[in-house]
Amino acid sequence: MLKQDIVNKILGLKYDVVNNQVSAFAPVNIALCKYWGKRDDILNLPVTDSLSVSLANLGTTTELSVNNETDQVYLDNKRIVENSDFFNGVINYIDLFRRDPKLHFTVKTWNDIPTKAGLASSASGFCALASALNTLFSWDLDDHKLSIIARLGSGSASRSIANGFVYWHAGKEQDGMDSYGEPLSYVWPELMIGIITVSSDSKAISSREAMACTTKTSTLYQQWPKRVSVDIENLLKSLKRRNIALFGETAESNALGMHATMLDSKPSILYWLPETVEYMKKIWKIRHKGIHLYFTIDAGPNIKLIYEKTDEKLVREHFPGIESEEVFG
């Protein structure tokens, strides 16, 4: 089944431009239980469920407008060269919704976070683009359908549809209509996420490539689905009780488990830099003193701290350069 089949199923014939210029924002989401492995590479359907938390003040803003000349793509005020990977990724996605070959678009996008550095910029990017298209064409999609449309651009974009906690259902259907991000009602006013940018350089190996290599060659990956089911159950328990210890320990362990499958793949994949490991050791040392400080790492070298507001002063003393965010601030 192709992406175009899913688009046609959701949208029918709704391809008439209603607004000539629109703007949309989508938050970055931090995976607490990781999305790692696909059951369908084309539709970005995951092997397992996953759970994330979105940061309302960090993400991607996309401005989309119609022009009569040629497709243009800008990233952070710089025009992207045609036929580059970034340009093709954006335009190939837009082509799913373009019915008039004479219709061209100008896409201007700004990221509050480094692009392709393991900070989930593709998730917020494609979700912002999907939201802009939703307004441009006046589809009036609900969160369920918008999540599916965003997933066709990037799997984790399905989780950037809302602030706070989002549960991505893996689903079982071949067409993926049951695979979408569902916002959860849990609110945790004290929860903080701190971002330590070890490197803002683009990754040498994309998440897509690393995921494919891991699922095909890692023997440890065979246990991943079973592990995820336990981790998600513990995360949901921790949300109900606002139990920072269970929450942080589970998220940290899940991240390390994902990276273990990468190290076990052939060839081995390691995103960490020496500074990454030093930060991990420092966090463990602080926690050994009784402070509830934890971390998670996506496919990249950068670290996201997990802690509560009561420890904000202490965390900033140890990590003065962090960018901290109140999840529900």
C-alpha positions as CSV (number, residue, x, y, z in Angstrom):
1,M,0.0,0.0,0.0
2,L,1.3,3.4,-1.0
3,K,1.2,6.8,0.9
4,Q,-1.0,8.1,-1.9
5,D,-3.6,5.4,-1.1
6,I,-3.8,6.6,2.5
7,V,-4.0,10.3,1.5
8,N,-6.8,9.5,-0.9
9,K,-8.6,7.5,1.8
10,I,-8.5,10.3,4.3
11,L,-9.0,13.3,2.0
12,G,-11.1,12.1,-0.9
13,L,-11.2,15.1,-3.3
14,K,-10.3,17.9,-1.0
15,Y,-7.5,19.5,-2.9
16,D,-8.7,23.0,-3.7
17,V,-6.6,25.8,-2.2
18,V,-8.7,27.9,0.1
19,N,-6.0,30.1,1.7
20,N,-3.0,31.4,-0.2
21,Q,-0.7,31.8,2.7
22,V,-0.8,30.1,6.1
23,S,1.4,29.5,9.1
24,A,1.6,26.6,11.6
25,F,3.6,25.5,14.6
26,A,4.2,22.0,15.9
27,P,6.2,21.2,19.1
28,V,9.2,19.0,19.3
29,N,8.4,15.7,21.2
30,I,10.8,13.9,23.4
31,A,10.3,10.1,23.3
32,L,10.1,8.5,26.7
33,C,9.5,5.1,25.3
34,K,11.2,5.0,22.0
35,Y,9.9,4.4,18.5
36,W,12.5,2.0,17.1
37,G,11.6,-0.4,14.3
38,K,9.0,-0.4,11.5
39,R,6.5,-3.0,10.4
40,D,6.0,-1.0,7.2
41,D,8.8,1.2,5.8
42,I,6.6,3.1,3.3
43,L,3.8,4.1,5.6
44,N,6.1,4.5,8.7
45,L,4.2,2.0,10.7
46,P,6.0,1.1,14.0
47,V,6.6,-2.3,15.4
48,T,5.6,-1.1,18.9
49,D,3.6,1.6,20.6
50,S,5.6,4.5,22.0
51,L,5.0,7.4,24.4
52,S,6.4,11.0,24.3
53,V,6.1,14.4,25.9
54,S,5.9,17.5,23.7
55,L,7.5,20.8,24.6
56,A,5.1,23.7,23.9
57,N,7.8,26.3,23.5
58,L,10.2,24.5,21.2
59,G,9.5,23.1,17.8
60,T,9.0,24.2,14.2
61,T,7.2,27.1,12.6
62,T,6.3,26.7,8.9
63,E,4.9,29.3,6.6
64,L,3.3,27.9,3.4
65,S,2.2,30.0,0.5
66,V,1.2,29.5,-3.2
67,N,3.1,30.8,-6.1
68,N,2.9,30.4,-9.9
69,E,6.6,29.9,-10.6
70,T,8.5,27.1,-9.0
71,D,8.7,25.3,-5.7
72,Q,10.9,27.0,-3.1
73,V,12.1,25.8,0.3
74,Y,13.7,27.8,3.0
75,L,15.2,26.7,6.3
76,D,16.0,29.3,8.9
77,N,15.9,32.0,6.3
78,K,18.3,30.2,3.9
79,R,17.0,29.0,0.6
80,I,17.6,25.2,0.2
81,V,19.2,24.0,-3.0
82,E,16.9,22.1,-5.3
83,N,17.3,18.3,-5.4
84,S,19.1,18.3,-2.0
85,D,17.9,15.8,0.6
86,F,16.0,18.4,2.6
87,F,14.4,19.9,-0.5
88,N,13.3,16.6,-1.9
89,G,11.9,15.4,1.4
90,V,9.7,18.5,1.7
91,I,8.6,18.5,-1.9
92,N,8.0,14.8,-2.2
93,Y,5.7,15.1,0.8
94,I,3.8,18.0,-0.7
95,D,3.5,16.1,-4.0
96,L,1.1,13.7,-2.1
97,F,-1.4,16.6,-2.0
98,R,-0.7,18.4,-5.3
99,R,-3.3,17.7,-8.0
100,D,-2.5,20.7,-10.3
101,P,1.0,20.5,-11.8
102,K,0.9,24.3,-12.3
103,L,0.5,24.8,-8.5
104,H,3.7,25.6,-6.8
105,F,4.6,26.3,-3.2
106,T,6.9,28.4,-1.1
107,V,7.8,26.7,2.2
108,K,9.6,28.7,4.8
109,T,10.4,26.8,8.0
110,W,12.2,27.8,11.2
111,N,13.4,25.3,13.9
112,D,14.0,26.3,17.5
113,I,16.3,23.3,17.7
114,P,19.2,22.0,15.6
115,T,18.1,20.1,12.4
116,K,19.1,16.4,12.1
117,A,21.0,16.4,15.4
118,G,18.9,13.9,17.3
119,L,16.5,16.5,18.8
120,A,13.4,15.4,16.9
121,S,13.3,18.3,14.4
122,S,11.9,16.1,11.6
123,A,9.0,15.2,13.9
124,S,8.0,18.8,14.5
125,G,8.9,19.8,11.0
126,F,6.6,17.4,9.2
127,C,3.8,17.9,11.7
128,A,4.0,21.7,11.2
129,L,4.0,21.2,7.4
130,A,1.0,18.8,7.7
131,S,-0.8,21.4,9.9
132,A,-0.1,24.1,7.4
133,L,-1.4,22.0,4.5
134,N,-4.5,21.3,6.6
135,T,-5.2,25.0,6.9
136,L,-4.2,25.9,3.3
137,F,-6.6,23.3,1.8
138,S,-9.2,23.7,4.7
139,W,-9.3,19.9,5.3
140,D,-10.5,20.4,8.9
141,L,-8.8,17.2,10.0
142,D,-9.2,16.0,13.6
143,D,-6.1,15.0,15.6
144,H,-6.5,11.4,14.7
145,K,-6.4,12.0,10.9
146,L,-3.8,14.8,11.1
147,S,-1.5,12.5,13.1
148,I,-1.7,9.9,10.3
149,I,-1.1,12.5,7.6
150,A,2.0,13.8,9.5
151,R,3.2,10.2,10.0
152,L,3.5,9.8,6.3
153,G,6.3,12.4,6.4
154,S,8.1,11.2,9.5
155,G,7.0,8.5,11.9
156,S,7.6,10.4,15.1
157,A,5.7,13.4,13.6
158,S,2.5,11.6,14.6
159,R,3.3,12.5,18.2
160,S,3.8,16.2,17.6
161,I,0.1,16.9,17.2
162,A,-0.3,18.1,20.8
163,N,1.4,19.5,23.8
164,G,2.0,17.3,26.8
165,F,2.0,13.5,26.7
166,V,1.1,11.7,23.5
167,Y,0.6,7.9,23.1
168,W,1.4,6.6,19.6
169,H,-0.6,3.4,18.9
170,A,1.3,1.0,16.7
171,G,-1.9,-0.4,15.3
172,K,-2.3,-3.7,13.4
173,E,-4.1,-2.8,10.2
174,Q,-2.2,-2.9,7.0
175,D,-3.3,0.5,5.9
176,G,-2.2,2.0,9.3
177,M,-5.5,3.8,10.0
178,D,-5.3,2.5,13.5
179,S,-1.7,3.9,14.0
180,Y,-1.9,7.4,15.3
181,G,-0.9,9.7,18.2
182,E,-3.4,10.2,20.9
183,P,-3.0,13.1,23.4
184,L,-3.2,11.9,27.0
185,S,-5.0,13.9,29.7
186,Y,-2.2,13.6,32.3
187,V,-0.9,17.0,33.6
188,W,2.4,17.2,35.6
189,P,3.0,20.8,36.6
190,E,6.4,20.1,38.3
191,L,7.9,18.2,35.4
192,M,10.9,19.7,33.7
193,I,12.9,18.8,30.6
194,G,16.4,20.1,30.2
195,I,18.2,20.0,26.8
196,I,22.0,19.6,26.7
197,T,23.2,20.1,23.1
198,V,26.5,18.2,22.9
199,S,26.6,18.7,19.1
200,S,24.4,20.5,16.7
201,D,26.0,18.8,13.7
202,S,23.9,16.7,11.4
203,K,24.1,13.0,12.1
204,A,26.4,10.9,9.9
205,I,23.8,8.1,9.9
206,S,20.1,9.0,9.7
207,S,17.6,7.6,12.2
208,R,15.9,5.8,9.3
209,E,19.1,4.1,8.3
210,A,20.1,3.2,11.9
211,M,16.6,1.8,12.6
212,A,16.7,-0.4,9.5
213,C,20.1,-1.7,10.3
214,T,19.3,-2.5,13.9
215,T,16.0,-4.3,13.2
216,K,17.7,-6.5,10.5
217,T,20.9,-7.4,12.3
218,S,20.7,-6.9,16.1
219,T,20.0,-10.1,18.1
220,L,19.1,-7.9,21.1
221,Y,16.3,-6.3,19.0
222,Q,14.3,-9.5,19.3
223,Q,13.5,-8.6,22.9
224,W,12.7,-5.0,22.2
225,P,8.9,-5.4,21.7
226,K,8.5,-7.2,25.0
227,R,10.6,-4.6,26.7
228,V,8.5,-1.8,25.3
229,S,5.2,-3.2,26.6
230,V,6.7,-3.3,30.1
231,D,8.2,0.2,29.9
232,I,5.0,1.8,28.6
233,E,3.0,0.2,31.4
234,N,5.4,1.6,34.0
235,L,5.4,5.0,32.4
236,L,1.6,5.1,32.5
237,K,1.7,4.1,36.2
238,S,4.2,6.8,36.9
239,L,2.0,9.4,35.2
240,K,-1.0,8.5,37.3
241,R,1.0,8.9,40.5
242,R,3.5,11.6,39.3
243,N,6.2,9.2,40.5
244,I,9.4,10.9,39.2
245,A,11.6,7.9,40.2
246,L,9.6,5.4,38.2
247,F,9.1,7.8,35.4
248,G,12.8,8.8,35.1
249,E,14.2,5.4,35.6
250,T,12.0,3.9,33.0
251,A,12.6,6.5,30.4
252,E,16.4,6.4,30.9
253,S,16.5,2.6,30.8
254,N,14.4,2.5,27.7
255,A,16.8,4.9,25.9
256,L,19.8,2.9,26.9
257,G,18.1,-0.2,25.7
258,M,17.5,1.3,22.3
259,H,21.2,2.3,22.0
260,A,22.2,-1.1,23.1
261,T,20.4,-2.6,20.1
262,M,22.4,-0.2,17.9
263,L,25.7,-1.2,19.4
264,D,24.7,-4.8,18.8
265,S,23.9,-4.2,15.1
266,K,26.2,-5.1,12.3
267,P,28.0,-2.8,11.7
268,S,27.7,-1.3,15.2
269,I,26.2,2.2,15.4
270,L,27.2,4.7,18.1
271,Y,25.8,8.2,18.2
272,W,27.4,9.1,21.5
273,L,30.4,11.5,21.7
274,P,32.8,11.5,24.7
275,E,30.9,14.4,26.2
276,T,27.7,12.4,26.0
277,V,29.2,9.7,28.2
278,E,30.7,12.2,30.6
279,Y,27.3,13.8,31.1
280,M,25.7,10.4,31.7
281,K,28.3,9.7,34.4
282,K,27.7,13.1,36.0
283,I,23.9,12.5,36.1
284,W,24.4,9.1,37.7
285,K,26.8,10.7,40.3
286,I,24.3,13.4,41.2
287,R,21.5,10.8,41.4
288,H,23.6,8.7,43.7
289,K,23.4,11.6,46.2
290,G,19.6,11.2,46.3
291,I,18.6,13.8,43.7
292,H,15.9,12.7,41.2
293,L,17.7,13.5,38.0
294,Y,17.4,11.3,34.9
295,F,18.1,11.5,31.2
296,T,17.0,10.2,27.8
297,I,18.8,10.2,24.5
298,D,17.3,9.8,21.0
299,A,19.3,8.8,17.9
300,G,22.1,11.4,18.4
301,P,24.6,12.6,21.0
302,N,22.4,15.1,22.8
303,I,20.9,14.6,26.2
304,K,17.5,15.5,27.6
305,L,17.4,15.8,31.4
306,I,14.3,14.7,33.3
307,Y,13.6,16.2,36.7
308,E,11.1,18.3,38.8
309,K,10.9,22.0,39.3
310,T,12.0,21.8,42.9
311,D,15.5,20.7,41.7
312,E,15.8,23.4,39.0
313,K,18.3,25.5,40.9
314,L,20.5,22.5,41.6
315,V,20.3,21.2,38.1
316,R,21.4,24.7,36.7
317,E,24.3,24.7,39.1
318,H,25.6,21.5,37.7
319,F,24.6,22.2,34.1
320,P,24.7,26.0,33.6
321,G,24.3,25.8,29.8
322,I,21.1,23.8,29.6
323,E,17.9,24.9,28.0
324,S,15.2,24.0,30.5
325,E,11.5,23.8,29.7
326,E,8.4,23.5,31.9
327,V,6.3,20.9,30.1
328,F,3.1,22.4,31.5
329,G,4.3,25.9,32.2
